[in-house]
Amino acid sequence: MQTVETLNEGLKRAFTLKITAQEIDSKVDAEVKRVAPQIRMPGFRPGKVPTNLVRKMHGEALAQDALNSSIQDGIQQLIADHKLRPAMQPSVSLEGDYAPGGDAEVKVELEVLPDVPTPSIDGLKLERLTVPVKDEEVQEQLQQLANQQKRFDDAAEGHAATKGDQVVMDFVGKVDGVAFDGGTGEGMAVELGSGRLIPGFEEQLEGVKVGDEKQLNVTFPEDYGAKDLAGKAATFDVKITAVQTAGETKIDDDMAKAFGLQDLEQLTGLLKGQIEQQLNGLTRTHMKRKLLDQLAAGHDFPVPPSMVEAEFDQIWHQLVHETEHEEDPAAALAELEGERDEYRAIAERRVRLGLLLSEIGTANGVEVTAQEMNRLIAQAAQQYGPQDRQRFIQYVQQEPMAAAQLRAPLFEDKVVDFLFDKAEITDREVTKEELEAAIESEDGFASGTHVHDHDNHKPKKGKKAEASDEAGEDAKPAKKPAAKKAKAEDAEPAAEGDAEPVKKPAKKAAKAEGEGEEAAPKPKKAAAKKKADAE
């Protein structure tokens, strides 16, 4: 194989590889010998088909495979001989008109990783904002748990339902007098005042008694999940089968035992620990942003345009998707277009920080162990069904880029922890509100960093803040905007088939559930599929 360098400008490289017909043919011969024993042909015993017949039958396919194999071998040899560090997958194309049996000329274009200057990590100074856990917060969490354990008992005969009571009903929903799919159910229970159903529904149930039959008039929200119902006026014919009042749930050992714990003291300790973990996540988020700010301020070097473009594409795709959920998508998209250059700058910064953290980690012996990597793969595989998990594991083990994407967040966290240990840290006690304000400040977002899944905060300073992402070792793809992702993670997903046909749109319901609202009670007899259709 002959190699000629045709371009060497900045981080861009280009080469021409000439793969001779003899090289390709030798690979074909080797492959023919390998597969010949497996070929079956009438008139020949298994494994005794002559190689010339094998070549005649499968020669074209074998030649194409041999060419592809020769190209891959040539690229690997090229990278090794020139000590290249590709930033992205090289671009490969055949030059001229290739004819089977002849030489192949291949053009290889790529960008290489820059030589990152020795990172300056001495003299790092950070402030750690800490928040003590207040007893009131723990008591508030206990009260929320008590509310979730609320018990409803049948009310006295003739009792008129009021806010806080639970009404059980059968219902038939209609639009223009015609029942719609998913709008019929039996035994659905709803707590009045919970705000879980579409506007106006619960309010019209106040004052009902067991046995009452009533027609409710409502209008589905414009952004309702079922498009054929969005914005339409509807009626619901309801029959009240039960009215129940809430019994008091005491915060005591019995409540703790209902959660499988020994006593109230153990439950209180667990809740306090959870709050401490959340607050520590906020503290780490703030420290990490300030750390990356210092690193970015002290280092500037060119980064591969292809990596920046790939990073930008990820950010941009997500942001464009987010505009589809705005009240005025067209206006939101127009505003976004005006900030394209700012997002590109964020992408460039992320790539640079990723390369910088990689260099720091490599230079200081930071690594992700094989055991840790196996755990990451196993965790990622859980999102797949039983039949696909093993295939996913094999894919990650065989594809270096896929493994690198899984490895990058943990590697980054370990590098950040290493830098925390190196830094001079001073502690300052603040309130939770002050810490959140520090995270949400424009200075905090200037770094173009994003909070990882374990960092629990919800930025509110606009999409540039939401789009920003912390840099991974290999400039991993952009994640969802931080605020949107945090909101989604906070809310428990509704159990399949449990949501009523008159439930609020998913986005609003998720927010309410994330703030501690009670989960929807399961209907006693309603057909889950029908009800789910109109969500």
N, C-alpha and C positions, 0 to 999 in steps of 0.2 A: 504493500500500500504506500502510495506517495502522498505527502501532505505539503500544501503550500499555504502560508498565511497571506490573506488578501486584505485584511483590515486590522488595524491596531490603533484605535482612537479612544482615549479615555478608558471607559469600562467596556467598550464594544470590541468584539473580536469576530473575525470571519476567516474561514479556512476552506480550501478545496481539497477534497479527498479523492484520489483516484484508486479505485478497487479493480484490480485486473481480472480478466475472464478466468485466468488460471486459479485465482483465489476462490472465486465463486464456484468454479467447477469442482474444486477439491472438496468444498463443503457439500456439494451435491453428491459426490461419490461417497463421502462419509455417511451422509444421511441415507442413501440407497442401501448401503451395507447394513445400516442399523435397522431399517424397516423391512428389508427383504424377508427375514425369517417370519414376519407376521403377516405377509401377504398370502392371500388364498386365490388360486387361479385354477379353473378346470383343466385337468390333464396333468397337473403337477401335485406331488405330495406336499403337505404343509411344510413350509420352510425351504422348499427346493425350487422356488420360482427363480429363474435366471435374473441376474441383476440388470441385464440389458433390457429385459421385458419390463422390469419394475421401472426403469428409467423412462421407457417408452410410454408406459401407462401414466406415470405420476411425475414425469420430468418437469413439466411446466410449473406445477405447484411447488415442487421441491426447489426449483431454480429461484422462484420468488422468495421462498423462505430463506434460502441461502443468501440471497441479496440482502434481505432485511437483517439477517444475522451478521453479515459482513459489515453492514453500515453501523450496527450497534457496537460491534467489536472495534470498528475503526474510530468511533466517537470516544469510546472508553480509553483507547490507546492514545488518542489525541489529547484528551484531558490529562492523562497521566504523564505523557511526554512533555507537555508544555506547562505542567503544574498549574492547571486552571482550576478555579473555584467558581463553577457556574452559579449565577444568581437565580436563574430559572431554567426550565427545560430548554435545551438548545433547539433552534429552528433548523430543520433538515429538509433539503429538497434535491431531487435529481436534476442535473444539468443536461441540457440538450435532449436528444432523442435516444433513449436507451433501448438497445435491442438485445434480447436474450442471446447469450453466447459471446457477448462483447464486453469491453471494459465499461465500468460505471463511474461517472464523475459526480460527486456529491458536494453540495454547498452546505456548510455548517455555519450558522450565525448564532452568537450568544453574547450575553453580558456577564461579566465576572464580578464577583464581590470585591469591594474596594479594600485596600490595605488600611484597616482601621488604626488610627494612631493609638499608642499605648494609653489606655484610659487613665485619667487622673482621678483617683478615688481617695486621696489623702485630703484631710481638712474638711470632710463633709460634716455639716452641722445641721441637726434637725430638731424640731420641737415636737414633742409627743403630747397631744391634747387628750387628756383622760377625763372620763365621766364616771363618777361613783354611782352605783345603783341605789336608787331611792326606795325606801320601804313602800311609798305610795304606788310606785310602778308595779311592784310585786303584788300589792293588794288589788290593783286594777286588773292585773292578769288573772288573779284568783277569781275576781268577780265575773270576768268574761267567761271563765270555765264554768262557773256556777250557772250563768245564764244559758250556756250551751247544754247544761244538764237539766234544764228546766223541764218539769213534769206537768202535763196537762191532764186534768180530771174533768169529767162531765159536770157541767154547771147545774145549778138548781133548776127545776122545771120553771119555764117561763122567763128564764134569764135572757136579757137582750145583750147581744155581743157588743163589746167596747174594745178600744185599743188595748192590745196586750192579750186579748182572748184569742183562742184558736177556733176557727170555723172549719168544719168538715162538710163538703158539698159534692153533689153531682152537677155537671154542667154540660151545656151544648152551646158552642160558639157559632155565630152566623155572620156572614157578610152579605148584604143585600137580601136578607131573608133565607139564604142558603147556607147550610152547615158546611164548614170548610175542614179539610183534612187536618187531623191533629187537634181539632178544637173540641173534642168530646172526651169526657172522662168521668170517673166515679170515685168517690171517697177521697178527693183531694183535700188536704189539710193546709191551711194557711194562717199564719199569725197576723192579725190585723195590726197595721202600723209598722210592719217589717220593711215595707217598701220593696218587696221582692217582685211584685207583679206590676203590670203596666199601669201607668198613671190613671187614677180614678177607680180602679177595680176594688181595691181594699176598702176605700172610703165608703163605697156604696153598700158594703156589707155590714157597716156599723148599725147596730139596732136590730139585726135579724135574730130570729128565734128558731128553735128546732121545729122543722116542718114547714117553714116559710118557703114560698116559691116566689122568685123575683127575677125581673129582667134588668140586667145591667147594660148601660150604654157607655162604650169606651171608644177611643181612637188609638190604633197602634202607632207607635213612634215612627218617624220618617226613617230612622236608622235601624228599624227592627230587623232581626236576623232573617226571618222568612220574607223574601222580597215580594211575594205575591200578597202579603198582608201589610207591608210597610205603608204607613200613612193612611190606611183605610179605617173608616168607621165600622164598628162591629157591635153586635149585641151578644150577651151571654145569658141564657136561661139557666138559672141555678136553683137547686133544691137543697135546702139546709138539712143535713142529716145529724149534725151534732154541733153543739157549742160547748167549748171547754175553757176553763179558767186555769191559770198557771198557779201551781203550787210553789211554795218557797223552797229553794235549795240552800241548805245551810253549808257554810264553808267550814267543814270540820273533817275529822278523820274518815268518816263514812264517805264523803265526797272523794277524798284521796283514794280510798279503796276501790271506788267505782272506776278509777283509772288504772287499777292494778298495782297501786303503791301501798306501802305499809301504813303511812299516816300523813297527816297534814304537814308535818315538819319536812318529810321527804319531798312532798309535792312543792312546798315553798322553796326548798333548796334547788330543785330542778328548774323552777321558773326563774329564780334569781340567776342561776348559771346560764340560762338561755339569754336573758337580758344582757348579762356581762359579755357573752359571746357576740351579740349584736353590736354592742357599744365598742368592743375591741375591734370589730370589723370596720366600724367607722373611723376609729383611731388609725388603724393601719392604712385605710384608704387615703386619709389626709397626709400621713407621713410618706406614703409611696409617691403621691403626686408631687410633693415638695422635693423628694429625692430625685425623681426624674426631671423635674425642672432644673435642678442643679447640674445634673449630668448633661442635659441638652444645652444648657448655657455654656458649658465648658468644652464642648466638642462639636466640631463642624467639619464634615467631609462629604464628598460626593457619594450619592447612592444610585444604584442601578435604576434607570427609568422604567424598565419593565416591572420591577418589583413595586415601584410607586404606583404605576398604572394599575396593576393587579389589586393593590390595596385600595386605591381610590375607587375602582369599579365595585368592590365589595361594599364600601361605605355608601357610595352613590345609589347602588341598587336598593339597599335597605332604606335609605332616606326617601327615595321615590316611592317605595312601597308604603311608607308611613304616610305620605301625603294623601293616599287614597282614602284614609280614614279621617281626614280633616273635614270640617264643615264645608269649606270651599276648596276642593282638591285642586282646581285650576289655579287659584290664587296662591295656594301653598306651594305648588310646583313652580310657579313664576318666581316667587320669593326665593325658593331654593336655587333656581338657576342663577340668580344674581350673586350667590355665595359659592359658586363652583370653585373658584380659585382658592378660597379659604379651606374648603374641604380637601383640595389637592395638597395644600400645605400641611394639613393634618396628616394625610397619608404619607407624605415624605418624612415628616417628623417621626411617625410611627416606625417606618422602615429603619430610619437612622438609629432610633433608640433600640430597636430589635437587634441590629448588628452590634451596637455598643454593648448591650447586655450580654450578647453571645460571647463577645471578645473578653469581657470581664469574667464571665463564668469559666471559659476555657482556660484563661491565664491563671485562674486561682483554684483550679481543680474542682469546680462545682460540677456535679453530674447527677443524672437521674439513674438510679440503680436498675438492674434487670428486674428485681422484685417489684420496684415501684412501677416500672413500665408494664409489667404483667398485670398489675392491679389496675392501671389506667385502661388497658385494653379490655379487661374483664368488665370494668364499669361501663365503658362505652358500648360493649356488646349487649348490655342489658336492654338497650332500646330496641333490639331486634327480637323477632320471634325465635323460638327454640331451634327451628330448622336453619335459620340464617346466621345464628350467632357464630357457629364454627367457621362458616365461610368468611364472615367479617374478620374474625381473628386471623385466619390465614391470609386474608388480603392485607391487613396491617403489617403482618410479619414479612410479607413479600414486597410491599411498597414502601420504600424509605420516606417518601413525601408524606404519606398517610401517617406513618409512625411519628414523623417530625411534628405534625400538627397536634397529635395527642400529647407529645412530650413537651411541647413549647410552653404551655401555661405553667406546668409544675417546675420546669427548668427556670423560668423567669422568676417565679416566687422564691426559689432557692437562692437565685442570684440577689434578689432584693433583700432577703434575710441576711445574706452574707454582707451586703453593704450596710444594713442596719447595724450589724455587729461592729463594723469598721467606723461608723459615724459617731460623732459626739452628740449625745441626745440629752436634751433638757425636758423635764416634765412640767406641764401646767394643767391644773384642774379647771375644767370649764363645764358649762351645762350642755346637755344634749343639743339644745337649740343653737348654742354658739358653735358647737362642733359641726352640725349640719350646715350652718350658715357659712362656715369656713370652707367646707367641701363644695358648696354650691356657688361660692364666689367666683367671679370672672378670673381672678388670679389662679384659683384652683384649676380652672379649665384651660388656662393658657397653655398648659403643657401638652395638650392633645393626648391625654391618657384616659383610659377607660377603666371602670371598676370591674373586677372579675366577678364571677358568679357568687363567690362567698362574701363579697363586699355589699353590705345591705344599706343602700341609701338611694334616694330618688332625686337626682338633680332636676332643677327647674329653670335653668338659665337658657333654654332654647336648644335647637337641634344641633348646633355646632358642638355644644357640650355633650349631647346625647350621642353624636356620631363618633366622638373621640374614643380611642381604644388604646389600652396599654400595649406596648410592643412585645411581641413574642420573639423567641430566639431566631426563628426563621420568618419573621414578619407574617404571622399567621393571619388567616382571613378575618375581616372585621366581624365583630359580633353585632347583635341587635343593639339599638340605642339603649343606654343605661337606664333611663327613666322608664321606658316601655318595658324593658326586660324585668326590672325590679317589680313593676306593677304586676306583671304576669306571674312572676314567681311567688309573690306574696299571696295570691289568691288560690285557694284550693279548687281544682277542677271539679265541676259538678259530676256526680256519678251518672253513668249512662242510663237514660230513661227516667231520671229523677226530676227533670226540669219540667215545669208546667208550661202549657201552650201559651199562657199569657204572661210569661216571664219577661223581664226587661231584656234588652239586647245584651248579648254576651259581654261586651266590653264594660258596660255599666255594672252588670251583675258581678263581674270579677272584682271590680273595685270595691263594691260593698262587702263581698265576702272577705276580701283581704283586710277589711277594717274590723273584722270580728263579728259580722252578722251571722245569724244562725243558718245552717245549711237547710235547704228545702226538705221538708218531710216527704217521705215516699207516699204516693197515693196507694190506697188499699187495693183497688181493683183496676185502676185505669190501665189501658194498653200502652206500654212504654213506647212502642214504636210510633204509634199515632201521635202521641204527645211530643215526642222528640222531633217529629217532622216539622212542627211549626215554630220551633225555637228560633 
